[in-house]
Structure formats: C-alpha cells, structure tokens
Amino acid sequence: MSVLAVIWRAGGTVLATEARALVEVLPPLAWRPSAGLPESVRGTFVHRGLTLPLVDAAALLGAPQPPDRMMNRVLVIRLREPPRSMGLWVECVLDVSRFEIREGAEPAERAGPLPNGPRAQTRWGLVPLVGPSDLLTDALMDALTRAEAAA
Amino acid sequence: MSHVSFMRGLSGRLLFLGVLPAIIAIAAIVALSVAAQRRSLSRGEERVLAASAAGAAAELRVRIERWNDIAQTMAQAQMQGMFGQRKAGSEFTRSLVESFSPQIVGAFIAYERDADGQDAASLKSGDSGPGTLDAAGRFVPYWHADADSSGGALSVAVRPRIGMETMAFYQAPKAQLASLGKPEPVVTEPFEKGGILMVSHACPIVIGGKFAGVVGVDRSLTTLATIADSIRSRVGADVFILSPQGRFVAATADGDAIAGGASLAMRPLSETKFGGLAARWMSVTSGGDVDLFEEIDPVLAEPCVYAVERTSAEGWVVVARRSKAEIMHEADIAMFRHVTIGTVLMIAGAGTMLLIARGISTRVKGAAAAADRIARGDLTIQVPDSANTDETGSLMRSMRSMDANLNTLVGNVKQAGIRLNSTATEIAATSKQQEASTATFGAASNQIAAAVKEITATGQDLVRTMESVNRIGQETAALAAAGKTGLQGMEAVMQELSQGTRSIADKLGAISERSQKITAVITTIAKVADQTNILSINAAIEAEKAGEIGAGFLVIAREIRRLADQTASATLDIEQIVQQMQTAVSAGVMEMDRFSQQVRHGVRDVATAGTQLTEIITRVNDSTESFTQVNESMQSQSEGVQQISEAMASLVANANQTAQSAHEFGRAAGDLQSAIAVLREAVARFKLRE
C-alpha cells in the first residue's frame, strides 16, 4: 500500500504524517500563550477565523526545545474524534511524496513515546507513520478541550 | 646704528615673500579640494537615488511574477486534469483564498459557455456547489474573502461572476492567447473595488488547442505603499509608482498637492501637476539604465533630481524624487569644515614664522649695535654671551671674542706708548746717558715689536676664522637649498599618492554599498523560495485530497517544490559569496583609511620641513652679509696693526742708528717723541674697560 505522506522532523526524530490528515502547512506564525496548559502546548493561534491550540512536537517526543528558525513549520491537523483541528509546531518539513507502508514490521528503533505502528520506507529509513491519535494522550486532549473552551 | 623699517627688515621680508605666497597657495589648494569633494558627494547621492528606484522596480517585478506564477499554476492544474471537475476546481480556488488572504482578495475560474459540456447537467444537479454557476449553468465561481464584523477574522464566500466578457481580466488573456498562440499570465490595469486598489492576475485555459476560459486571482495593491515608504525612510526620497498606462498607484508625497486637491489614487499622470514630466517619465524603457535627470519640480517649485525605472514585467514605472538642496546640504557642511580648518592652520603657521623671524631680528640687531660701538672706539661695553646654537649665536660669540682681543690690543699699545714716551723723555733729558740707554731702549723696542707681531698674528687668525665661518655658512645654505628642492618634489609625489588613495577608498565604498543591496535582493529571493516551498506542499496536500483528478497537479507541485529548493540552495551560495566579498571590501576600506592617514601625515611633515629649510636659507644668507662686514673690519684692523709693526721696526732701526750716529741723536729723539705723540693720539680714541 502507498500513501502520500509529509515527512517532518522534530526533536531530532524524523516522522511521517499522511497528507489526508493535514489541513495545510503554514510558515512560522504568531501565537498567544495560554495559562494552565501542559508544557508541550505553546498556546493558541487563529486559523481561518478559528482559535486552535498550538502543540510543540519536540516537547511531545520528550526532546529539548530548539530555538525558533525560519525553516520551522506548523502542520494544521484535522482530528476526527472529537472533530477539531490543531497546530503542530515542527522543526522542518523534509519531503512530500508517495511512500510504501509496512504494517508494524521491522521497528528499527522506537521513536520516543510513539507506539510501534505502520512505517514508511523513505530515504531516511523506516519512518513511523503517525496520526493525530498517536501524538496526543487523553490527558492532553482534555487539556486542549479546556483551552478551547476558555478561548 | 641706522634704523631699519619693518618692510625692509627680516620680519617684513619673511611675511611678504614667504608667508603671504604660502597662504595664497594653501587657500587655492583647499578651494580646489572642496570643489572636487562637493562634486563627488553630489554624484554619490544621485547614484543612491538611482539604486533606490532600481531596487523598488526589482521588488515590484518579483511580486508581479510571483502572482503570475500562481495564476499560471491554476491554469496548469486545469489543463492537467482538473478541467471539468467543477467541484474540485471550486474547492481548490477556495483553498487559495484561505491560504493567501489578505494578500489576495479573491480567486476565480471562468469557463467559456458550455466549454466542458456540463452546463445543463450541473445546473440540474447542483454538484459544483451553490454560487458557482450563472443562470445558464456556466461554471464561473468567484471566491472572495471578507472580514466579519465581530473580530476581524476572515470568512470566505463564493458568488458567480457574471458579464465578464467585457472585463479586462477575461478579455486580456484571451487576446494574448490569440496573439502568442500559448497560454501566458496577464496583469490588468489597477482598479478599485470596495475601497481597495487591486489588480487581476489571469491566465487562459487551453483545452485541445482552443480557448476554454480563464483562471486567476485578484491581488490587493496596499503593499506597494510599504515599498514606497521603506525607500522614503531609508533614503529620504519621495517615491511614485505608476501603472503601465500612467496612473498613480502609490506615492509618499502629499497627494492633494500633486492632484490639485483631489484624490491621487488611480489619477492619470497627465491630469496632475506632473503632467509636464509625463513624456519623460513614461518614455523610460525596461532593461536599460535608470533615467537620472534634474528638473524644476512643479509642486515644490525648486530644482529636484529624478530617478525613473520601468519594470521588465508588465511595464510599471517607479519614480524617485529628491530635492537638489537636500542632496547638496552634506557637501556644504564638508566645505565649511575644510575652510575653517584651513584658515586656522594658515593663521597658526603665519604667527609661528613671524615669532621666529622676530627672534632672529632681535639677536642680529644686538650684534649690529655692538659692532657700531666698537667702530666708534667704545670698547668699554661687554658684548653679551649667547646660548643659541644657530648662526646668530655663533655671530654673537665671535663678536664677544673680537671685542676681548681688541681690548687687549689697544691696552698693549697704550702701555707701549707710555713706555716709549718715558724713554724718549729720558733720552732727551739725559743725552749723556744716551749711549748707555740705547741698549735698554733697543730691548724695549724689541719687546714692543714682538708684542705687535703677536697682535698681528692674532688678528690674522681671527680673519681666517671669520672666513671659515662665512664659507661654512654658504655651504650650509647651498645644502639647504638642494634639500628644499628635493622636498618640493617629494611633496608633489605625496599629494598625488593622497589623491590616489582617496579615489580607491571611494571605489571600495561604492562596492560595499552595492554588495549590501545584493544582500537585500537575496533576502527577498529566499523569502519567495520559502513561501513557494510551503505553497507547493499545500498544493500537493490539496491534490491528494482531490483524489485521481489531482494526480497531475501533484506532479506539478513536486516540480515547484524542487525548483524552490534549488532556488534556496543557490541563494545560500550567493549569500556566502557576497559575505566573503563584503569582508574583503571592509578590510580593504580599513587598510586604505590607515594608509591615507599616513600619507596625509607625510604631506604635512614634508611641508613643515620645507618651511624650516626656507627659514635656514634666509638666516644663513643674512648672516653671510654680517660675516662679510666683520671680515672687512678685521682686515682693516690687521692692516693698522701691520703699520704699527712697521713703525716699530723703523723705531728699532733708529735706535740702532743712534749708537752709530751720535750727532743725529737729538733730532732722532725729537722724531721719536713726535712718533710717540701720534701713536698715543691714535689709541686715545679707544675707551678701555677698567
């Protein structure tokens, strides 16, 4: 099976996300900090008239947060359950192309807290194919829900 | 001693023959230097104005080409498989508005009537979505962004675009396709809609070799004011941006004054106060040098410099204007500073030379007064000693030595006269003892003759010493004159070297300035490449969501991303090269500054040495005259002593004859007394120190 995936890097880890799960990719943007959120959530930003939470991918992976650069990108991801969108701040986008997917086989190395799921065969090796549900814990989802309600 | 007037004295001659010509020459050099620097500064400011106009035109061209690329990408998507996929095409257009608002106000697709053969079916099914069709089912969606009234957030809406056959965004690309035979993007003349000044970037759709419709975006022109204001704040020049047909689009100057009280936006150039300059402004062609000229400004009513440039894309015109008085202000400040410094230096130099001349004149006057008293026979005064090491000090010491020798000489002569007189009296009184006293008289005469010889030898030594001093002084003057000639040649070479270093420093400064402008252009290219990269990623995502119909556009998005990556890589290489060049130029500028300062110090030192040599020559020449006068006096005195010596020899001869001629003794004694009287009278005029 092959899918169109966006290859990105955060906290030194290369990951892939299926293009259909993304709304769009944005350049580094201005965001507003919010109180009472976990350390991995930078704050909120306005996208197409809606206030969305902005999550730092490096913090999610347990890596130190590097300084912001012009090459940074924000992946706007659409969640299905519950239906909402969120921004994912990544170090850079490496490629957008169609890749062959291997279901749970040959886990070269475990990518931080991520589960062993399908992986895409890329020139960076076997890269974990992660979706919104793989990145967000239940506690973080609850915190984002409270942040949206407060905004 | 005779009085010497100021004009004929040493100070007067030095002032009118040395200081005044030097002041005139320095004033001429300062005036020529200031005039050259004033011209150079004026040309530099005009080059900055031309570079600003060229830079604004280049940035304008980049923006036009960027949005033309977007319109061409939309057309390529239609021609690569999206044509006829009305729902997907409408969604793609909506996503463009969402992604690039507020830079674009709207995006549109306009098919020819029943171009895809689906007009009737779409009208019946409504699959393409509400607001995308006209009354006959023609696919004409126009997605536009509007800020809602609550908080400024954007909302996107769609409505059919009706009656576009007569509009420029539809007619222009259609006509260009018929003319060129291939689809190329077109930019319309600016127009105002909803209070916003904008242009349309449109590209024709060609299916099966036939015109099938147009796609494109409406772009806001508010960012052009940002370009003009940026140049205004950076260079201080007013900037005007005009459309290809000569309508004002952006201006930093007072628009009411230019348009005669009306709004300047979209007003034709010929209907403003700049109408008289319209032919010159609009005749500029793209791709050539910036048109730089000076005219009386019809609004400011004063001379202004204009820099006019036309963009290579679509022919937009950028005009930069700056008052000639502002340009020359910096040059006038530099001129005032040079004149002030030059005047202070000339006054200081003239004062120093007059002080030195006055000191020399005072010492020479003292020597002349001492010589005058000695000439009158007054040897009672003590010639003061001098601690100066120059020629005047040497002159005073020689005068002091001469005075002491004369005192000794005259004192000895007087004493000899007294002794002779006593002897003669004794001879006359005791003629009988004449024979016995003859021996004693002869001995005394021999002593006198020896003393006279010693005086003669001392006087001749003094004459030789004075001749030696005079010869050394003349040789010193000759050497100083030769040294002055060499220093004048060296000063001319140093002046040429100084001018050369200034020219090189100016050229290095121009290179540094241009490399900084290259860096600004590189930054703009890097931003465009980065935004193009993001655009290609989003285009690929949207194409994936469109399914099979987006497969063709996915390939286009990948190629666009590859081109953006290559552009970013090439930009990085250029940036590194420009940084290396800037580092080298900066080092060169610093080295040239240091070298130029050393050359200026060298010029000043050579001028000072030349002035000092001139003073030495003048002093030695004046001293030579004094030495000659003293030498002549010494010669005269030596001759007098020689006569005394001869007289003494005659006296000795007479004494010897006395012993042999006794009968002539009385007459000889009388002659001796007469000679002694003459001698005493001669030396009586000399007054000796106690």
Interface residues (C-beta under 8 A of the other chain):
Chain A: L4 V6 A19 R20 L22 E24 V25 L26 P27 V46 R48 G49 L50 M70 M71 R73 V93 V96 S97
Chain B: S95 E98 S99 D148 A153 L154 S155 V156 D530 Q531 N533 I534 S536 I537 N538 A540 I541 E542 E544 K545 L554 A557 R558 R561
